């Protein structure tokens, strides 16, 4: 994967963490099943 671009692939939270965007997840092409905030794959870690 190419270098991450702030604003396109992720943004920094108020705590200083990287939060990946929906666009990043779609570029990656699969769900990591971590319950990401912007997951476009409708994964809900509370269901399993």
Buried (B, 14 or more C-beta within 10 A) or exposed (E): EEEEEEEEBBEEEEEEEEEBBEBBBEEEEEBEEEEBEBBEEEBEEEEE
